[in-house]
Structure formats: structure tokens, C-alpha cells
């Protein structure tokens, strides 16, 4: 209780009451160092978290599940393809001699 009253009085008396006596805050090297250190500490913790629990793309998970799932294993045993095949009907498109080639 005593300290709270002392704290209020000390803070009030340490500043001037006129706006002309106030000044703009100018950070010191210690202030800047603490700020940069805080940002660095956050990124270290973030990278440690990312290393422990990596971000996994949903497309990769779906590909792995398709290749290892029971439904797809049965289809593979029956000889039914699990991935769609890409069929090229015009061989000139492969060689780059197509009429609709946009590269010239």
C-alpha cells in the first residue's frame, strides 16, 4: 500500500506538467538490442517448432494415402491403374513442330 502511493507520487513528480517540457522517446542501443533480440528469439522458437512439427502439404498426404490405401492396393492387384494415364495423340507436339506452337 505504501509503495503504491510512493510510486504514484514519484512518477507524477518526475515529469513536468507542461507539454513543452515533454520530449520524444529516443531508443538507446540497449532498447534496440532488446527489440531485435525479441524478434530473433521468436524466430528461433518458430524454427524449432517447425522442425519438430513440419508443415506437410495436403497433396503429398493424399498421394501417400492413395499409394498405400487398401482400396488402391486391391485395384493394383487387379491390374486396374490407380493414376490416370496421359495419352498424347500428336507426336509432333512432343518434338516441338506443332502448328499451334506459341514459341514461334
C-alpha atoms as a printed R data frame, in Angstrom:
    type eleno elety resid chain resno      x       y       z
1   ATOM     1    CA   UNK     A     1  0.000   0.000   0.000
2   ATOM     2    CA   UNK     A     2  2.769   2.405   0.949
3   ATOM     3    CA   UNK     A     3  4.776   1.521  -2.180
4   ATOM     4    CA   UNK     A     4  1.779   2.120  -4.458
5   ATOM     5    CA   UNK     A     5  1.320   5.635  -3.084
6   ATOM     6    CA   UNK     A     6  5.034   6.329  -3.311
7   ATOM     7    CA   UNK     A     7  5.087   5.033  -6.907
8   ATOM     8    CA   UNK     A     8  2.213   7.304  -7.940
9   ATOM     9    CA   UNK     A     9  3.792  10.370  -6.337
10  ATOM    10    CA   UNK     A    10  7.298   9.661  -7.667
11  ATOM    11    CA   UNK     A    11  6.051   9.251 -11.229
12  ATOM    12    CA   UNK     A    12  3.930  12.398 -11.097
13  ATOM    13    CA   UNK     A    13  6.763  14.498  -9.715
14  ATOM    14    CA   UNK     A    14  9.382  13.132 -12.140
15  ATOM    15    CA   UNK     A    15  7.621  14.607 -15.209
16  ATOM    16    CA   UNK     A    16  6.793  18.168 -15.981
17  ATOM    17    CA   UNK     A    17  3.139  19.054 -16.330
18  ATOM    18    CA   UNK     A    18  3.543  21.339 -19.315
19  ATOM    19    CA   UNK     A    19  3.617  19.759 -22.775
20  ATOM    20    CA   UNK     A    20  6.599  21.951 -23.655
21  ATOM    21    CA   UNK     A    21  8.723  20.064 -21.105
22  ATOM    22    CA   UNK     A    22  7.951  16.647 -22.583
23  ATOM    23    CA   UNK     A    23 10.336  15.064 -25.077
24  ATOM    24    CA   UNK     A    24 10.169  12.405 -27.732
25  ATOM    25    CA   UNK     A    25 11.396   8.928 -26.868
26  ATOM    26    CA   UNK     A    26 14.740   8.113 -28.476
27  ATOM    27    CA   UNK     A    27 15.774   4.483 -28.119
28  ATOM    28    CA   UNK     A    28 19.255   3.623 -26.943
29  ATOM    29    CA   UNK     A    29 21.402   0.726 -28.130
30  ATOM    30    CA   UNK     A    30 20.037  -1.355 -25.281
31  ATOM    31    CA   UNK     A    31 16.442  -0.688 -26.338
32  ATOM    32    CA   UNK     A    32 17.187  -1.563 -29.959
33  ATOM    33    CA   UNK     A    33 19.126  -4.660 -28.868
34  ATOM    34    CA   UNK     A    34 16.251  -5.890 -26.729
35  ATOM    35    CA   UNK     A    35 13.821  -5.341 -29.605
36  ATOM    36    CA   UNK     A    36 15.993  -7.191 -32.144
37  ATOM    37    CA   UNK     A    37 16.713  -9.932 -29.614
38  ATOM    38    CA   UNK     A    38 12.995 -10.430 -29.041
39  ATOM    39    CA   UNK     A    39 12.389 -10.837 -32.757
40  ATOM    40    CA   UNK     A    40 15.343 -13.235 -33.019
41  ATOM    41    CA   UNK     A    41 14.120 -15.259 -30.051
42  ATOM    42    CA   UNK     A    42 10.685 -15.571 -31.647
43  ATOM    43    CA   UNK     A    43 12.167 -16.836 -34.922
44  ATOM    44    CA   UNK     A    44 14.383 -19.351 -33.122
45  ATOM    45    CA   UNK     A    45 11.373 -20.749 -31.286
46  ATOM    46    CA   UNK     A    46  9.354 -20.737 -34.512
47  ATOM    47    CA   UNK     A    47 12.050 -22.650 -36.401
48  ATOM    48    CA   UNK     A    48 12.376 -25.169 -33.585
49  ATOM    49    CA   UNK     A    49  8.627 -25.677 -33.693
50  ATOM    50    CA   UNK     A    50  8.684 -26.032 -37.486
51  ATOM    51    CA   UNK     A    51 11.456 -28.611 -37.198
52  ATOM    52    CA   UNK     A    52  9.549 -30.596 -34.600
53  ATOM    53    CA   UNK     A    53  6.159 -30.342 -36.320
54  ATOM    54    CA   UNK     A    54  6.871 -29.752 -40.020
55  ATOM    55    CA   UNK     A    55  4.282 -28.355 -42.358
56  ATOM    56    CA   UNK     A    56  3.004 -31.129 -44.614
57  ATOM    57    CA   UNK     A    57  1.311 -30.411 -47.921
58  ATOM    58    CA   UNK     A    58 -2.142 -31.966 -48.295
59  ATOM    59    CA   UNK     A    59 -1.374 -33.104 -51.844
60  ATOM    60    CA   UNK     A    60  1.564 -35.179 -50.595
61  ATOM    61    CA   UNK     A    61 -0.558 -36.768 -47.885
62  ATOM    62    CA   UNK     A    62 -3.249 -37.656 -50.422
63  ATOM    63    CA   UNK     A    63 -0.656 -39.167 -52.763
64  ATOM    64    CA   UNK     A    64  0.785 -41.288 -49.977
65  ATOM    65    CA   UNK     A    65 -2.662 -42.414 -48.861
66  ATOM    66    CA   UNK     A    66 -3.613 -43.296 -52.430
67  ATOM    67    CA   UNK     A    67 -0.493 -45.387 -52.914
68  ATOM    68    CA   UNK     A    68 -0.766 -47.146 -49.561
69  ATOM    69    CA   UNK     A    69 -4.543 -47.343 -49.031
70  ATOM    70    CA   UNK     A    70 -6.331 -50.697 -49.041
71  ATOM    71    CA   UNK     A    71 -8.684 -49.684 -51.883
72  ATOM    72    CA   UNK     A    72 -5.787 -48.780 -54.145
73  ATOM    73    CA   UNK     A    73 -3.796 -51.886 -53.199
74  ATOM    74    CA   UNK     A    74 -6.733 -54.041 -54.310
75  ATOM    75    CA   UNK     A    75 -7.049 -52.105 -57.571
76  ATOM    76    CA   UNK     A    76 -3.324 -52.521 -58.225
77  ATOM    77    CA   UNK     A    77 -3.550 -56.284 -57.590
78  ATOM    78    CA   UNK     A    78 -6.439 -56.495 -60.087
79  ATOM    79    CA   UNK     A    79 -4.392 -54.621 -62.675
80  ATOM    80    CA   UNK     A    80 -6.567 -51.511 -62.690
81  ATOM    81    CA   UNK     A    81 -4.431 -48.358 -62.923
82  ATOM    82    CA   UNK     A    82 -4.688 -46.058 -59.901
83  ATOM    83    CA   UNK     A    83 -3.365 -42.971 -61.676
84  ATOM    84    CA   UNK     A    84 -4.835 -41.538 -64.858
85  ATOM    85    CA   UNK     A    85 -2.657 -42.001 -67.905
86  ATOM    86    CA   UNK     A    86 -1.740 -39.068 -70.138
87  ATOM    87    CA   UNK     A    87 -2.133 -40.005 -73.773
88  ATOM    88    CA   UNK     A    88 -0.520 -37.804 -76.432
89  ATOM    89    CA   UNK     A    89 -2.154 -38.268 -79.814
90  ATOM    90    CA   UNK     A    90  0.005 -35.864 -81.829
91  ATOM    91    CA   UNK     A    91  3.691 -36.793 -81.847
92  ATOM    92    CA   UNK     A    92  4.683 -33.501 -83.476
93  ATOM    93    CA   UNK     A    93  3.666 -31.683 -80.267
94  ATOM    94    CA   UNK     A    94  6.350 -33.642 -78.428
95  ATOM    95    CA   UNK     A    95  9.046 -32.679 -80.945
96  ATOM    96    CA   UNK     A    96  8.005 -29.016 -80.975
97  ATOM    97    CA   UNK     A    97  6.807 -28.949 -84.596
98  ATOM    98    CA   UNK     A    98  3.179 -28.266 -83.900
99  ATOM    99    CA   UNK     A    99  1.180 -25.759 -85.932
100 ATOM   100    CA   UNK     A   100 -0.141 -24.093 -82.792
101 ATOM   101    CA   UNK     A   101  3.268 -23.727 -81.129
102 ATOM   102    CA   UNK     A   102  3.251 -20.409 -79.239
103 ATOM   103    CA   UNK     A   103  7.058 -20.195 -79.039
104 ATOM   104    CA   UNK     A   104  7.364 -19.427 -82.748
